[in-house]
């Protein structure tokens, strides 16, 4: 006989690939739309079970989508690729015809952001996230450069001599570390035993290593075990950084590459608006492809909030 379940004891999810117009590329993501009431402990355990780099849980309202995002270590105040992926899923669930644009307002712990989506005849959805005005958090001193390089498995000679590391934020604080060339980018890794604490001393939460000439970057969880395929929240910081340092122009879209080193090449569309001395806002976008859907037949036991 088929198994039966109590009401709200199961949860459906959508498996999507973000920053790719085809499946099995880009950054994978699990999206839960209007799941049953779940505690923070349950959300963490579901994220760990599915093993995507991040998982997003959204509750839809009349005007706003409320979202919570988790990676394999903790809950995030903000994240780019989960918001883009969730907006694309909502676009598809709404049955919007190809070519028709939809707009969404997402509320996360770090604030409210807007997303536009447009479907294509091939089945994928293009999503564009307005991350608002970026914040310059801090500028590490020249004396910090050797330690920054060493924490990332590099030497001072591997850093870009023309571009200084900076900490920027559009919701999460990233230490953007420009490197000299592709060889330095390939050699980068997290080698500091207490990378979280090291970054906190610089005012950052995460690090993003950038080859500005090639417009390609890398990012890892702070334990250094997992490398991210495509980091939407960091991409907004990169857009602001490049405009600040004359490597991007107002309103001109650039294509940021990521994921090559983990076999999941991705392309992130980044655009900064304003002037080098005042970046007014940044947008991050890309294609989203639905790979499949699934259902959790058993939910984890809750252990507090």
N, C-alpha and C positions, 0 to 999 in steps of 0.2 A: 504494500500500500504506500502511496506517496506520503512523504513527511509533511506534517502540518506544523505551523508556527503561531505563537501568540501574536496579537497585533503589536506592531512596532518592535518586533524582535529580529527583524531583518532590515537591511539597508542596501539600496541600489547605488551603483557608482558608474561613472563613465571614464574609460581609459582613453586619454588623448595624448598626442604628440604635439608639442608647442615649438614654434619656430621651424616648422617644416610643412611643405605642401603635400607630403606623402608620408605614409605610415612607416614606422620603424626607423625614423630619423628624428632629429630634434630632441627635445627634453620631455620625457614622459611624465604624466601627471594623472592622479586619480581625483575625480570631481564628484562630490556627494551633493546632490540638490535636495533641499528640504528633508534631511534625514530625521529620524526620530530623536527625541531629546537625549543627548549624550553628555556625560561629564568630560572634563578635560582629560582625565585618566583614560577614559574609553577612546577619545579622539587620538591620543598619543599611541595607544596600543593598536588601533586600526592602521595608523600611519606606519608603524613599525612592521605590521603584518604584511602590508602591501608592498613595502620596500621601494616605492618610488622616492625620488629625491625629496619631493614635497607632495602633500595632499591638502586639498582645500575642501572645506565644508561650508556650504552657502545656504542661507535661508532667504527666500524671496519675499519681498513685501510689495506694496502698491507702487512705491517710488524708489526704494533702495534695496540693494542686495547686501545683506550682512554676511561677512565672511570671516572665517578663522582658518589660518594656515599653519601647518606643522611641517617641519622637516624631521629627519630621523633622530634629531637630538632634542628639539624643543619646539615651542610655539613661537612663531615669528610675528612681529608687529606689522610687517608689510612684506610682500614678495610680488615680483612682476609676472613671472611665467604662470603661476597659479591663477592670478586674476585674469590674465588674457585667456587661459584655457577655460576657466569657468564661464567667462562671457561668451566664448564661442559655443560652449555646450548649451547655454541658455538661448543663444541665437537659434541653434538647431532645434531645440525643443519647442520654440515658438512657431516653427513652420514658416519662417520668413522666406519669401521667394529670393532666388539668386539676384544679386545686384542691389537689393534694398538694404539701406543702412539702418541699424538699430543703435540706440545709445543706452548705456547702463551707468548707474551710480553705485559704487561699491564702498561700503563702510568697513574699515579695518581698525585695529587697535591704534595704528599710527595716524589715522585720519580718513578722509573721504577722497576718492579718486573717480574720474570718469573714464569710460571705455566706449569706443565705437566699434561695431562689427559689421561685416559685409560678407555674405556667402557667395560662393562661386559655383559655376555649373559642374565643375569637377568634384564637388562635394566638400572641399575644405573651406574654412572660414578665415578671413583676414581680420585681425583685431589690433586696435591701436589704443594704447594706454597713455593718458596725459598724467604725468607724475608731478606736475606743478613746478613750483620754483625750488630748485635745489639749494641746499645750504652748504657753504664752505665751513666745515667744522674746525679744522686745524691744519696747520702747515708744519710738518716735522722739521726740526732744525737740521742743518747740514751734519751736525755731530751725530744725529740719529741714523744716518744713511748706512754705515757699516752694519749696525745691528739689524736694520730692516732687511738688508741683503742677506745676512747670515740666517735670519729667521725663515727666509724663503729658499734656503739652500744655494744661495748665490754669493758672489763677491761684489764689492763696490764697483768693480770694473764692468760688471754685467748690467748695472743700472744705466738708464739713458742720461748722458751728461747734460742734455739740454732741457730735460723735463723733470721737475721735482716731484716726489711723492706728496700727495695731499689726501686729506680725509674729507669726503663729501657725503651728503645724505639726501635722499628723496623719501626717507622713511626708515631706512637702515643705513648705518654709518660704515662706509667702505674706505679703506686705505687703498687708493689707486697707486700702484707702483709701476711706472713705465720702465721697460728694460731696453737694452741697446738694440737687440735684434732677435730674429727667430730662434737662434741657437740658445740665447739666454731664456727665452720663453719656454723652450723645450726642456731646459734643465731645471726650471723652477719647481719647487715642492715645499710643503710646510715641514720645516725641520726643527722648529722651536718646541721644546717639551711642554711649554705652558703658553701656547699661542694666544688663547683667549686673554690671559692676563697681560701678555706683551702688547696686544692690540689695544686693550683698555688703557694702557699707559700712554697711548698716542691719541686717544679719543675715538677709537674705531671699534667696530664689532666684527668686521670681516675684512679680508684683503682680496684685491683683484689685481692680477699681474697683467700688464698691457704692453703689447708691441704696437706703439702708436703709428709707426710707419705702415705696418700691414693692417692696422685696425683689427687686431686679433687679441683675445684675452683668455685667461684661465682663472678659475676659482675653485676652492675646495671647502668642505666642512672644516671647521677649525681643528679637528683632530687629525686632519691630513689623510684620513683613510679613503674618503670618497671625493672624487672630482666631479664638479657639476658640469652638466652638458651645456646649459645656456642660462645665464643669470640675469633675468629681466630687471631686478632692482638695481644691480650693479651697472647694467647697461645705461640707465638714466644718469648715473654718476659719471660714467665714461663720456657720455654726450656733453655734459656740462664741463668736464675737465678739458675736452678737446677744444671747445669753444673758448674757454678761459685762456688757453695757451696758443690760440691762433691756428689750431689744426682742424678746425671746422668753421663753417660760416653760418650766419643766421638763416634758419629755415631750410638749410640744405641737408637732405637725408643722407646718412652714411650707413653702410652695411658692416656691422660688427660680427666677426666670425668667432665661434667658440665651439668646443666639443670635438675638435679634430683629434686630440690626444686620447680620447676614450672611444673613438670609432663612431661618434654620433654627430657628424658635422652639422652645425646650425648657423642660421643667419638671422641676426637681430637688426631690425631697422631702427636707427636712433637719429633723433633730430633735436637740436638745441636752438632756442630763440633768445635773442638779446644781443648783448655785447660782451666782450671778454671781461670787462669790469663789472658787469651785471647780467648774469644769465637769468632770464625771466621765467622760462619754463622749459621742460624737456618732455619729449614723447618717445615711447618705446613700442614697437609693434612687430608683428610677424604672422605667419600662417599657422593655423591649428588644424590638425587632422584627427578625426575620431577613429580610434583603432578598434574599440569594442565597448561593450557594456557588461556589467556583472552584478551579482547580488551576494552580499554576505548573509549566509543562512543562520549564522550564530554571531551575536555581538558580545564583546568582552564584558566581564563584570565591571561595574563602576567602583572606583575607590576614591570617593570624595570628589571635590571640584577641581 
